[in-house]
Structure formats: C-alpha cells, structure tokens
Amino acid sequence: ISPIFKGERSFGSQTQDPVLIDLFQRITASYTQKEENATAIMGYLLLLLDRSKKIGLLTESAPSPTAPIRKAIDYIQSHFNERILLSDMAASVGMNPKYFCSYFKKHTLSTPFTYLTMLRIRHAKTLLQEKQLSVLEVALSCGFDNVSFFIRQFKAATGLTPGQYRKTMLP
C-alpha cells in the first residue's frame, strides 16, 4: 500500500470488475465481522493490487518489491491443503528460507506460517458448515495432519473449538 501513498502507483479509474468488487467486499467483511485479521486483510489487499495492475487500473512506475510476495501467496493459496514446508514456499519465489521468512514478514506483517494457518482456518470455517464432514475430515482437508493441533489453532483464531463453531453456524 505504501507505493500508492508515495505516489509510485496510482489507480486510473472506476471499475465494475467483479474480481475487484469481490476483493473489496472480502476486505470489508474481514474487518466488519470482527475478524480484524491483519494477515487476511493484507493478503486480500495484495491480491487487489495485483488484479488492479493486471486490468490496467494501477500503473507502476518502479519495480514492485512485493512481486515475490504475491507469487508466494499464490503458491500458498494453491497448496494450503497440502503439507507445505518453509523451503517449498521459499523455492516458489527463488529465495532461501531464512531470507524468505524475513522478507515475507516485512511485507505482510505476518510470518508465512501464520498466513498459511489463517488461510486454512478460513477454509475450515466453510467446511464446518457442512454437517456430513467430521472435525477430523475438515482438519485433513485443510492441510492439518494433527486434529489436536487443528483444534488448538482454530480456537486460538476464533475463540471457539471447531465443534462449538459448527453449532453456532448450523440451524
């Protein structure tokens, strides 16, 4: 976002692009639904900036230092339900793991694994709204290989266990 404030990038015009509208809605929903999660919002903002650039609404006057971050986020989003190592994420952008971790945190204010966990939790919330899936099945579908760890992470992120969350979401 800082390149916009520094004048290195600017938005060209209004848009009716459904992808941009969806991203704006997701950012707003993440904030207004008491999910004031900086990691999720930052991810959406990066996707919004990337999409804006692709459709010509955002012009860039200098190379973007966040291009590797966008590529890493794309990789994480494509593989979140698999076992992902830091070395996998770093390799996806051609960096060594230690440098990648600090670079990712500098540009997203989150570690790669915090971002990955929050992405998995968001997906788990969707799956928990389906009665037929057990908590174990949800955990495995979201890339967690340990159901106890999944429950702890879910509760830390939402304040509820997956079972409690499911009860609040289902009629």
N, C-alpha and C positions, 0 to 999 in steps of 0.2 A: 504494500500500500504506500510505503514511503516514496517510491518513484512518482506516484501521482501527486503527492504533496510537494515534491521537489520540482515538479514541472517536467520531469523526464518522460512522462507518459500523460496522455490526456484522452478523455472519452470524446468521440466525434459527435454522435447524435443519439436521439432516442431510438429505441428498438422495440420490436414486437417478437423478438426471437424467443421461442418457447423455452429453450435451454437456459437462457439468461434469466427469464422470468422465474423459472423453477429454482434456480440457484438463489435468487433474491428471496424467494419465499422460504427456502430452507434456512437461510441465514436468519431471517426474521423469526421463523418458528423455533430455531435453536435458542435464540435469545429470549423470546417471549414465553416459551414453555418452561421456564425456569431451568433450562439446560444451558446455562450460560457457560458453555464449554469452549474455552478459547481455542482448543485444538480443532474441534469440529468446525467452528466458525472460520478459523484460519484456512482449513482445507477447502471449504466452500469458496472463500474469497480468492484463493489461488486458482481454483477451477473457473471462477467467474472472470478473473483477469485473463486467464488463458483463452477462454471462449471469446471474450471481448476482442482480444487481439486477433484471433482466427477469423472472425467475421468483419474485421476492419473498423470496429468501434474504438479500439485503443491503439494509438500509434506509439511507437517506441523509438526513442532517439539514442538509446545506449543499450549495449548488450545486457540482458537481464541476468542477475546473479541467482534468480530463483528458478531458472530453467531446469537445473538438476533436481530441484525440489519438486517441481511439477511432474517430472519424469518419475521420481521416486514415489510420489503419491499415486500416480497412475499404476505403478508396479504393485504397490501395497494394496490398492483397491482391487486389482485383478487377481491377487493371490492371498487375500486376507484369510480365506478359509483353509489355507494350507499351512504347513509348518514353514515359517519364514525365519531365517537367521539374519542377523545384522550383516553378515558378509554377503548374503543374497541381495539385500537392499542396496548396499554399497556398490556391489558389482553392477546393479542395474543402471547406475549413473557413472560408472567408471572411477569410483573413489575407493580409497582404503577405508575399512570400517571405522577406525577411530576418527579420522577426519570427517567422514560422512556424518557420524553421530553429532559432532560439534557443529558442523555446517547446517544440518537439519534443525538442530535446536536453535541455532542463531536466527534462522529464517522463519521458523514456525512457533518458537517459544515452547516447544514440546520435544520430547525425545521420540525417535522413530517408534519405539515400542509403546509409548503412551498413545501415540496416534493410532497405531495398529490395534491396540486394545479397545480404544474408544470406537473405532470403526466396527470391530467385532461385536461390541456391546450394542451399538445401534442396530446391527443386523439381528442380533439375538432378540431385541425388543419386538421386531417384526415377526420373527418366528414363534415367539412365545404367545402370540395372539392366535395361534393355531392349536386347538385342543389336542389333536392327534399326535403331536410330537412331544416326547418326554424331555425333561430337562437335559438328560444325557445326550439325546439326539440333537437338541439345539446347540449344546456346547460343542459337540463334534462337528456339526455343520458350520459353525462359526470359526473353526480353527483351534479351539481349545482341546488339548488332549487329556486334560485332567478336570473332571467335573467339580471337584472341590475348589480348585483354583478359579474356575469359571464363576462359581457361586460367590467366592470372595471378591473377585473383580467386579462382578455385576452389582453386588451390594455396595461396594465402595463407590461405584459410579452413580447408582440410582437411589441408594438408601433403602432398597428393598431386595430381598432374595428373588431369584427368578420365579419361584412359586408364588410369592406374595405379589409380584408384579403381574403375573398371569391372572391372579384372582381379581386384581383391580381393573384389568383390561377386558375380561370376558364377562358377559352378562349372566 
